[in-house]
Amino acid sequence: MGTEQKTHIKKGLIIGLILILFDIALQLTHNKFQPWVANINIAIILIGVIVLMNIQPPKTEGKIVFSNLFGYGFRVSVVAVCALFIYSVLSVYLVFPDYLTELYNHNLVEAQKQPNFDAAKVAANKDMAMKVMRTSLLSMVVMFNLAIGITGALVGAVIALLSESFSKKKV
């Protein structure tokens, strides 16, 4: 059990590091607002959890058990999301503090396309909007990515069980 605890931390940190490096590359190349970015993030988490949890899956007395597999994948996901959250807090406040202003301006351009856009109200509520965006961004980092990680844990557990059952049938 001790080895499994260490491996889920290592595997979660690998996924978190990949996501962090991807975000830094997007920030430096000014591609953060591209529509395909969310899909790449989803793919990194989903595929990362599925693949990494199927490399030496946890076994109980030589058997693979769904609850152990799912729990292991969940722990991998939590570690990855924790690493990403810590990076996001540092990013928003220290590393890329202009990101929120860029996000606000990007959303402002999109809002101006709406017929009921009121520039006076937007200007009056800019400070509150920035606070709400900061809180929303940080909470979405956790909730959205954790949901994707849990999905990866479920799919990964099913894949591990299926591959185990197929390997037993061949013997």
N, CA and C of each residue as an Amber inpcrd file, in Angstrom:
protein
   513
   0.8180000  -1.1990000   0.0000000   0.0000000   0.0000000   0.0000000
   0.8580000   1.2580000   0.0000000   1.9990000   1.2290000   0.6690000
   2.8710000   2.3920000   0.7210000   3.3980000   2.7840000  -0.6420000
   3.7280000   1.7930000  -1.4650000   4.2140000   2.0680000  -2.8120000
   3.1330000   2.7280000  -3.6420000   1.8820000   2.2510000  -3.5090000
   0.7850000   2.8420000  -4.2600000   0.5960000   4.3020000  -3.8800000
   0.7350000   4.6250000  -2.6070000   0.5610000   6.0070000  -2.1820000
   1.6100000   6.8990000  -2.8390000   2.8200000   6.4200000  -2.9190000
   3.8640000   7.2200000  -3.5400000   3.6590000   7.3180000  -5.0480000
   3.2090000   6.2450000  -5.6930000   3.0610000   6.2960000  -7.1450000
   1.9100000   7.1920000  -7.5650000   0.8370000   7.2480000  -6.8040000
  -0.2550000   8.1400000  -7.2210000   0.1760000   9.5990000  -7.1010000
   1.0240000   9.9020000  -6.1500000   1.5320000  11.2700000  -6.0300000
   2.4290000  11.5960000  -7.2180000   3.3270000  10.6930000  -7.5560000
   4.2160000  10.9220000  -8.7020000   3.4200000  11.0600000  -9.9910000
   2.4590000  10.1680000 -10.2000000   1.6670000  10.2070000 -11.4320000
   0.8010000  11.4620000 -11.4940000   0.2210000  11.8630000 -10.3750000
  -0.5650000  13.0910000 -10.3470000   0.2860000  14.3180000 -10.6180000
   1.4940000  14.3230000 -10.0730000   2.3940000  15.4510000 -10.3120000
   2.8480000  15.5070000 -11.7700000   2.9840000  14.3610000 -12.4130000
   3.3360000  14.3400000 -13.8380000   2.2350000  15.0220000 -14.6500000
   0.9840000  14.6370000 -14.3880000  -0.1370000  15.2470000 -15.1120000
  -0.2070000  16.7440000 -14.8000000  -0.0760000  17.1110000 -13.5290000
  -0.1050000  18.5130000 -13.1430000   1.0020000  19.3150000 -13.8080000
   2.1970000  18.7430000 -13.8810000   3.3240000  19.4270000 -14.5120000
   3.0840000  19.6360000 -16.0050000   2.5230000  18.6400000 -16.6630000
   2.2110000  18.7820000 -18.0920000   1.1990000  19.9080000 -18.2950000
   0.1600000  19.9440000 -17.4580000  -0.8460000  21.0070000 -17.5620000
  -0.2420000  22.3850000 -17.2870000   0.6410000  22.4630000 -16.3160000
   1.2840000  23.7360000 -15.9810000   2.1750000  24.2020000 -17.1260000
   2.9730000  23.3090000 -17.6770000   3.8460000  23.6790000 -18.7970000
   3.0300000  24.1020000 -20.0160000   1.9210000  23.4150000 -20.2540000
   1.0330000  23.7810000 -21.3530000   0.4530000  25.1810000 -21.1290000
   0.0390000  25.4730000 -19.9080000  -0.5210000  26.7950000 -19.6110000
   0.5340000  27.8820000 -19.7590000   1.7330000  27.6280000 -19.2990000
   2.8100000  28.6170000 -19.4430000   3.0910000  28.8850000 -20.9260000
   3.1240000  27.8220000 -21.7270000   3.3410000  27.9980000 -23.1660000
   2.2150000  28.8200000 -23.7940000   0.9920000  28.5650000 -23.3840000
  -0.1410000  29.3370000 -23.9060000  -0.0550000  30.7970000 -23.4840000
   0.3300000  31.0370000 -22.2500000   0.4570000  32.4190000 -21.7690000
   1.5500000  33.1600000 -22.5380000   2.6810000  32.5070000 -22.7450000
   3.8010000  33.1770000 -23.4070000   3.5580000  33.4020000 -24.8950000
   2.7630000  32.5400000 -25.5140000   2.4690000  32.6900000 -26.9410000
   1.1550000  33.4350000 -27.1880000   0.4880000  33.8710000 -26.1200000
  -0.7730000  34.6170000 -26.1970000  -1.8660000  33.8300000 -26.9200000
  -1.9160000  32.5370000 -26.6660000  -2.9460000  31.6720000 -27.2540000
  -3.9600000  31.1890000 -26.2310000  -3.9940000  31.7850000 -25.0700000
  -4.8330000  31.3120000 -23.9700000  -6.3260000  31.3410000 -24.3050000
  -6.7410000  32.2410000 -25.1820000  -8.1640000  32.3880000 -25.4790000
  -8.6080000  31.6590000 -26.7380000  -7.7640000  30.8050000 -27.2540000
  -8.1460000  30.0140000 -28.4300000  -9.2000000  28.9900000 -28.0320000
 -10.1550000  28.7060000 -28.9220000 -11.2340000  27.7670000 -28.5610000
 -10.7680000  26.3240000 -28.3330000  -9.6620000  25.9250000 -28.8970000
  -9.1870000  24.5470000 -28.7760000  -8.4650000  24.2750000 -27.4620000
  -8.1580000  25.2990000 -26.7010000  -7.3800000  25.1400000 -25.4690000
  -8.0930000  24.2420000 -24.4570000  -9.3730000  24.4420000 -24.2870000
 -10.1310000  23.6360000 -23.3130000 -10.1010000  22.1550000 -23.6930000
 -10.1870000  21.8710000 -24.9800000 -10.1640000  20.4750000 -25.4300000
  -8.8200000  19.8140000 -25.1540000  -7.7500000  20.5500000 -25.3170000
  -6.4190000  19.9920000 -25.0360000  -6.2660000  19.7280000 -23.5430000
  -6.7320000  20.6570000 -22.7120000  -6.6730000  20.4490000 -21.2560000
  -7.4580000  19.2100000 -20.8450000  -8.6550000  19.0560000 -21.4130000
  -9.4780000  17.8770000 -21.1130000  -8.7450000  16.6090000 -21.5210000
  -8.1650000  16.6230000 -22.7130000  -7.4560000  15.4410000 -23.2150000
  -6.2570000  15.0950000 -22.3380000  -5.5070000  16.0970000 -21.8990000
  -4.3320000  15.8400000 -21.0620000  -4.7470000  15.1560000 -19.7630000
  -5.7780000  15.6770000 -19.1180000  -6.2090000  15.0940000 -17.8430000
  -6.8050000  13.7120000 -18.0570000  -7.7320000  13.6050000 -18.9990000
  -8.4430000  12.3520000 -19.2180000  -7.4900000  11.2360000 -19.6390000
  -6.7210000  11.4930000 -20.6580000  -5.7860000  10.4710000 -21.1540000
  -4.6840000  10.2110000 -20.1330000  -4.2070000  11.2750000 -19.4880000
  -3.1550000  11.1070000 -18.4870000  -3.5890000  10.2060000 -17.3460000
  -4.7790000  10.4420000 -16.8230000  -5.2700000   9.6140000 -15.7050000
  -5.4770000   8.1770000 -16.1710000  -6.0930000   7.9970000 -17.3320000
  -6.3700000   6.6440000 -17.8250000  -5.0760000   5.8710000 -18.0370000
  -4.1380000   6.4780000 -18.7300000  -2.8800000   5.7820000 -19.0420000
  -2.0450000   5.5440000 -17.7940000  -1.8630000   6.5840000 -16.9840000
  -0.9780000   6.4430000 -15.8270000  -1.5460000   5.5200000 -14.7600000
  -2.8670000   5.4440000 -14.6400000  -3.4060000   4.5310000 -13.6220000
  -3.3940000   3.0880000 -14.1090000  -3.2540000   2.8780000 -15.4170000
  -3.1790000   1.5210000 -15.9460000  -1.7470000   1.0030000 -16.0340000
  -0.7850000   1.8470000 -15.7350000   0.5990000   1.4050000 -15.6180000
   0.7650000   0.9180000 -14.1870000   0.9690000  -0.3420000 -14.0000000
   1.0470000  -0.9750000 -12.6900000  -0.1760000  -0.6370000 -11.8340000
  -1.3720000  -1.0880000 -12.2500000  -2.5670000  -0.7960000 -11.4500000
  -2.4920000  -1.4670000 -10.0870000  -3.1230000  -0.8660000  -9.0820000
  -3.0860000  -1.4440000  -7.7270000  -3.8290000  -2.7810000  -7.6910000
  -3.2770000  -3.7250000  -6.9860000  -3.8870000  -5.0480000  -6.8700000
  -4.0970000  -5.3790000  -5.3980000  -5.1690000  -6.0900000  -5.1120000
  -5.4590000  -6.5730000  -3.7740000  -5.3470000  -8.0860000  -3.8040000
  -4.3480000  -8.6140000  -3.1120000  -4.1090000 -10.0530000  -3.0660000
  -4.0260000 -10.6580000  -4.4680000  -3.3420000  -9.9410000  -5.3720000
  -3.1430000 -10.4380000  -6.7320000  -4.3100000 -10.1870000  -7.6730000
  -5.4110000  -9.6360000  -7.1750000  -6.5780000  -9.3570000  -7.9990000
  -6.7490000  -7.8480000  -8.1740000  -7.2730000  -7.4870000  -9.3400000
  -7.5980000  -6.0880000  -9.5790000  -9.0560000  -5.8760000  -9.1700000
  -9.2810000  -4.9100000  -8.3170000 -10.6100000  -4.6250000  -7.7890000
 -11.0200000  -3.2220000  -8.2380000 -12.2740000  -3.0910000  -8.7090000
 -12.7440000  -1.8070000  -9.2410000 -12.5910000  -0.6750000  -8.2270000
 -12.9730000  -0.9030000  -6.9940000 -12.9120000   0.1690000  -5.9920000
 -11.4780000   0.6480000  -5.7700000 -10.5300000  -0.2840000  -5.7710000
  -9.1250000   0.1160000  -5.6140000  -8.6370000   0.8960000  -6.8330000
  -9.0470000   0.4260000  -8.0170000  -8.6460000   1.1220000  -9.2370000
  -9.2140000   2.5320000  -9.2870000 -10.5080000   2.6500000  -9.0170000
 -11.1370000   3.9640000  -9.0510000 -10.5340000   4.8780000  -7.9940000
 -10.3350000   4.3590000  -6.7920000  -9.7310000   5.1610000  -5.7260000
  -8.3380000   5.6380000  -6.0910000  -7.5780000   4.7720000  -6.7300000
  -6.2310000   5.1310000  -7.1600000  -6.2830000   6.2350000  -8.2220000
  -7.1590000   6.0650000  -9.2190000  -7.3150000   7.0840000 -10.2590000
  -7.8100000   8.4020000  -9.6910000  -8.7080000   8.3190000  -8.7060000
  -9.2070000   9.5180000  -8.0480000  -8.0680000  10.2450000  -7.3400000
  -7.2260000   9.4970000  -6.6400000  -6.0910000  10.1230000  -5.9360000
  -5.1130000  10.7570000  -6.9250000  -4.8820000  10.0930000  -8.0530000
  -4.0220000  10.6740000  -9.0910000  -4.6170000  12.0020000  -9.5590000
  -5.9310000  12.0100000  -9.7880000  -6.6220000  13.2200000 -10.2450000
  -6.5250000  14.3380000  -9.2100000  -6.7210000  14.0040000  -7.9590000
  -6.6810000  15.0170000  -6.8950000  -5.2960000  15.6440000  -6.8040000
  -4.2590000  14.8420000  -6.8980000  -2.8950000  15.3840000  -6.8370000
  -2.6450000  16.3150000  -8.0260000  -3.0830000  15.9000000  -9.2200000
  -2.9040000  16.7400000 -10.4080000  -3.6540000  18.0630000 -10.2580000
  -4.8790000  18.0090000  -9.7740000  -5.6910000  19.2180000  -9.6090000
  -5.1130000  20.1150000  -8.5150000  -4.6100000  19.5330000  -7.4490000
  -3.9710000  20.3400000  -6.3910000  -2.7530000  21.0780000  -6.9320000
  -1.9330000  20.3900000  -7.7020000  -0.7630000  21.0360000  -8.2990000
  -1.1940000  22.1600000  -9.2430000  -2.2160000  21.9010000 -10.0370000
  -2.7170000  22.9090000 -10.9630000  -3.3310000  24.0940000 -10.2180000
  -4.0230000  23.8280000  -9.1140000  -4.6190000  24.9140000  -8.3340000
  -3.5390000  25.8060000  -7.7230000  -2.5100000  25.2020000  -7.1550000
  -1.4210000  25.9870000  -6.5690000  -0.7610000  26.8480000  -7.6380000
  -0.5180000  26.2490000  -8.8030000   0.0430000  27.0310000  -9.9120000
  -0.9040000  28.1660000 -10.3070000  -2.2090000  27.8800000 -10.3760000
  -3.1780000  28.8990000 -10.8010000  -3.2130000  30.0730000  -9.8450000
  -3.1540000  29.8060000  -8.5460000  -3.1270000  30.8900000  -7.5640000
  -1.8640000  31.7300000  -7.7610000  -0.7280000  31.0590000  -7.8860000
   0.5220000  31.7890000  -8.1220000   0.4830000  32.5400000  -9.4470000
  -0.1060000  31.9300000 -10.4460000  -0.1930000  32.5410000 -11.7640000
  -1.0390000  33.8040000 -11.7460000  -2.2120000  33.7280000 -11.1350000
  -3.1330000  34.8660000 -11.1130000  -2.5700000  36.0290000 -10.2950000
  -1.8940000  35.7220000  -9.2000000  -1.4170000  36.7890000  -8.3240000
   0.0260000  37.2230000  -8.5980000   0.8880000  36.3040000  -9.0690000
   2.3060000  36.6500000  -9.1880000   2.8840000  36.5150000 -10.6000000
   2.7320000  35.3530000 -11.2030000   3.4460000  35.0580000 -12.4450000
   2.8470000  35.7990000 -13.6370000   1.5310000  35.7020000 -13.8160000
   0.8480000  36.3660000 -14.9260000  -0.3080000  37.2180000 -14.3880000
  -0.0230000  38.2740000 -13.6380000  -1.1120000  39.0620000 -13.0320000
  -1.9750000  39.7910000 -14.0630000  -1.4690000  39.9950000 -15.2650000
  -2.2410000  40.6780000 -16.3020000  -3.2600000  39.7600000 -16.9660000
  -3.2160000  38.4850000 -16.6440000  -4.1390000  37.5440000 -17.2790000
  -5.5960000  37.8970000 -17.0050000  -5.9240000  38.2890000 -15.7790000
  -7.3040000  38.6400000 -15.4600000  -7.7620000  39.8640000 -16.2450000
  -6.8870000  40.8230000 -16.4270000  -7.2340000  42.0050000 -17.2240000
  -7.4610000  41.6000000 -18.6780000  -6.6100000  40.7290000 -19.1990000
  -6.7960000  40.2380000 -20.5680000  -8.1070000  39.4640000 -20.6940000
  -8.4180000  38.6540000 -19.6870000  -9.6650000  37.8970000 -19.6890000
 -10.8640000  38.8480000 -19.6310000 -10.7700000  39.8670000 -18.7980000
 -11.8400000  40.8600000 -18.7010000 -12.0450000  41.5490000 -20.0510000
 -10.9650000  41.9900000 -20.6780000 -11.0670000  42.6660000 -21.9710000
 -11.6120000  41.7370000 -23.0520000 -11.1970000  40.4820000 -23.0170000
 -11.7100000  39.4970000 -23.9770000 -13.2180000  39.3190000 -23.7940000
 -13.6540000  39.2060000 -22.5570000 -15.0840000  39.0650000 -22.2770000
 -15.8480000  40.3410000 -22.6090000 -15.2200000  41.4790000 -22.4360000
 -15.8450000  42.7560000 -22.7660000 -16.1090000  42.8590000 -24.2690000
 -15.1480000  42.4320000 -25.0630000 -15.3290000  42.4320000 -26.5230000
 -16.4980000  41.5240000 -26.9080000 -16.5820000  40.3660000 -26.2770000
 -17.6910000  39.4440000 -26.5590000 -19.0250000  40.0370000 -26.0900000
 -19.0260000  40.7200000 -24.9440000 -20.2590000  41.3030000 -24.4070000
 -20.7530000  42.4580000 -25.2780000 -19.8440000  43.1830000 -25.9020000
 -20.2350000  44.3130000 -26.7540000 -21.0250000  43.8610000 -27.9740000
 -20.9320000  42.6020000 -28.3140000 -21.6770000  42.0570000 -29.4550000
 -23.1490000  41.8270000 -29.1160000 -23.4780000  41.8570000 -27.8230000
 -24.8560000  41.6300000 -27.3810000 -25.6780000  42.9060000 -27.5720000
 -26.9540000  42.7650000 -27.9430000 -27.7770000  43.9600000 -28.1860000
 -28.1010000  44.7620000 -26.9220000 -28.1000000  44.1400000 -25.7690000
 -28.4420000  44.8590000 -24.5340000 -27.2060000  45.2980000 -23.7480000
 -26.0760000  45.4690000 -24.4210000 -24.8280000  45.8880000 -23.7820000
 -24.9640000  47.3280000 -23.2780000 -24.5760000  47.5600000 -22.0170000
 -24.6250000  48.8930000 -21.4110000 -23.2330000  49.2290000 -20.8920000
 -22.5350000  50.0970000 -21.6140000 -21.1480000  50.4380000 -21.2840000
 -21.0350000  51.1090000 -19.9130000 -22.0130000  51.8880000 -19.5330000
 -21.9600000  52.5870000 -18.2430000 -22.0060000  51.5900000 -17.0840000
 -22.8760000  50.5930000 -17.1790000 -22.9680000  49.5780000 -16.1260000
 -21.6850000  48.7510000 -16.0470000 -21.1320000  48.4430000 -17.2090000
 -19.9000000  47.6550000 -17.2390000 -18.7680000  48.4180000 -16.5760000
 -18.6390000  49.6840000 -16.8850000 -17.5710000  50.5000000 -16.2940000
 -17.7460000  50.6320000 -14.7810000 -18.9880000  50.7490000 -14.3400000
 -19.2520000  50.9140000 -12.9060000 -18.9760000  49.6390000 -12.1240000
 -19.0910000  48.5120000 -12.7610000 -18.9490000  47.2230000 -12.0690000
 -17.6410000  46.4980000 -12.3800000 -16.6610000  47.1860000 -12.9120000
 -15.4120000  46.5310000 -13.3080000 -14.6990000  45.8810000 -12.1200000
 -14.5900000  46.5610000 -10.9940000 -13.8910000  45.9980000  -9.8300000
 -14.5660000  44.7360000  -9.3220000 -15.8910000  44.7740000  -9.2430000
 -16.6250000  43.5910000  -8.7990000 -16.4720000  42.4630000  -9.8140000
 -16.4910000  42.7930000 -11.0860000 -16.3340000  41.7690000 -12.1270000
 -14.9620000  41.0980000 -12.0290000 -13.9420000  41.8740000 -11.7340000
 -12.5930000  41.3040000 -11.5980000 -12.5230000  40.3460000 -10.4130000
 -13.1570000  40.6960000  -9.2960000 -13.1710000  39.8140000  -8.1220000
 -13.9340000  38.5260000  -8.4260000 -15.0620000  38.6700000  -9.0900000
 -15.8620000  37.4980000  -9.4390000 -15.0960000  36.6040000 -10.4180000
 -14.4300000  37.2060000 -11.3930000 -13.6530000  36.4120000 -12.3590000
 -12.5170000  35.6660000 -11.6710000 -11.8340000  36.3000000 -10.7370000
 -10.7330000  35.6440000 -10.0270000 -11.2450000  34.4360000  -9.2470000
 -12.3250000  34.6430000  -8.5160000 -12.9060000  33.5530000  -7.7270000
 -13.4350000  32.4480000  -8.6280000 -14.1260000  32.8280000  -9.6880000
 -14.6750000  31.8390000 -10.6310000 -13.5750000  31.0440000 -11.3090000
 -12.5270000  31.7350000 -11.7100000 -11.4180000  31.0610000 -12.3860000
 -10.7750000  30.0130000 -11.4830000 -10.5020000  30.3920000 -10.2450000
  -9.8420000  29.4630000  -9.3300000 -10.7620000  28.3020000  -8.9460000
 -12.0430000  28.5750000  -8.7790000 -12.9550000  27.4740000  -8.4450000
 -13.1820000  26.5550000  -9.6450000 -13.1890000  27.1090000 -10.8450000
 -13.3580000  26.2750000 -12.0400000 -12.1330000  25.3820000 -12.2710000
 -10.9620000  25.8790000 -11.9110000  -9.7570000  25.0520000 -12.0320000
  -9.9490000  23.7700000 -11.2380000 -10.5030000  23.8990000 -10.0580000
 -10.6950000  22.7280000  -9.2050000 -11.8670000  21.8810000  -9.6870000
 -13.0280000  22.4670000  -9.8110000 -14.2440000  21.6930000 -10.0860000
 -14.2190000  21.0300000 -11.4600000 -13.9100000  21.7800000 -12.4840000
 -13.9340000  21.2460000 -13.8410000 -12.8690000  20.1700000 -14.0260000
 -11.6480000  20.4740000 -13.6190000 -10.5660000  19.5130000 -13.8030000
 -10.7500000  18.2660000 -12.9470000 -11.3010000  18.4160000 -11.7640000
 -11.5610000  17.2530000 -10.9240000 -12.6530000  16.3750000 -11.5410000
 -13.6670000  16.9940000 -12.1170000 -14.7180000  16.2220000 -12.7920000
 -14.1380000  15.4290000 -13.9610000 -13.2590000  16.0380000 -14.7170000
 -12.6150000  15.3330000 -15.8260000 -11.7210000  14.2140000 -15.2920000
 -10.9990000  14.4820000 -14.2100000 -10.1450000  13.4630000 -13.6040000
 -10.9410000  12.2790000 -13.0770000 -12.1010000  12.5440000 -12.4740000
 -12.9500000  11.4610000 -11.9820000 -13.4690000  10.6260000 -13.1510000
 -13.8350000  11.2890000 -14.2310000 -14.2520000  10.5560000 -15.4350000
 -13.1150000   9.6720000 -15.9320000 -11.9060000  10.2140000 -15.9480000
 -10.7480000   9.4160000 -16.3480000 -10.5150000   8.2430000 -15.4160000
 -10.7400000   8.4460000 -14.1210000 -10.5740000   7.3600000 -13.1520000
 -11.5960000   6.2520000 -13.4040000 -12.8340000   6.6270000 -13.7000000
 -13.8640000   5.6220000 -13.9990000 -13.5210000   4.8380000 -15.2670000
 -13.1850000   5.5630000 -16.3180000 -12.8440000   4.9030000 -17.5830000
 -11.5830000   4.0570000 -17.4130000 -10.5900000   4.5960000 -16.7250000
  -9.3520000   3.8510000 -16.5000000  -9.5730000   2.5770000 -15.7070000
 -10.4590000   2.6390000 -14.7120000 -10.7570000   1.4470000 -13.9130000
 -11.4390000   0.3840000 -14.7670000 -12.3700000   0.8040000 -15.6150000
 -13.0480000  -0.1490000 -16.4940000 -12.0550000  -0.7600000 -17.4810000
 -11.1820000   0.0460000 -18.0380000 -10.1810000  -0.4630000 -18.9880000
  -9.2580000  -1.4620000 -18.2960000  -8.8190000  -1.1530000 -17.0920000
  -7.9320000  -2.0730000 -16.3660000  -8.6390000  -3.3880000 -16.0680000
  -9.8960000  -3.3210000 -15.6720000 -10.6530000  -4.5540000 -15.4090000
 -10.8520000  -5.3700000 -16.6760000 -11.1680000  -4.6930000 -17.7650000
 -11.3520000  -5.4070000 -19.0290000 -10.0550000  -6.0360000 -19.5110000
  -8.9530000  -5.3020000 -19.4150000  -7.6860000  -5.8710000 -19.8610000
  -7.2720000  -7.0450000 -18.9720000  -7.5790000  -6.9690000 -17.6880000
  -7.2750000  -8.0800000 -16.7710000  -8.1190000  -9.3060000 -17.1200000
  -9.4100000  -9.0880000 -17.4190000 -10.2700000 -10.2240000 -17.7620000
  -9.8720000 -10.8420000 -19.0960000  -9.4490000 -10.0050000 -20.0540000
  -8.9930000 -10.5530000 -21.3450000  -7.7050000 -11.3240000 -21.2010000
  -6.8070000 -10.8490000 -20.3410000  -5.5440000 -11.5610000 -20.1600000
  -5.7580000 -12.8990000 -19.4460000  -6.7500000 -12.9860000 -18.5800000
  -7.0550000 -14.2580000 -17.9040000  -7.6970000 -15.2510000 -18.8690000
  -8.4700000 -14.7580000 -19.8330000  -9.1230000 -15.6560000 -20.7970000
  -8.1090000 -16.2690000 -21.7560000  -7.0270000 -15.5400000 -22.0580000
  -6.0100000 -16.0570000 -22.9600000  -5.2040000 -17.1780000 -22.3310000
  -5.1140000 -17.1820000 -21.0080000  -4.3130000 -18.1790000 -20.3030000
  -5.0260000 -19.4670000 -20.2030000
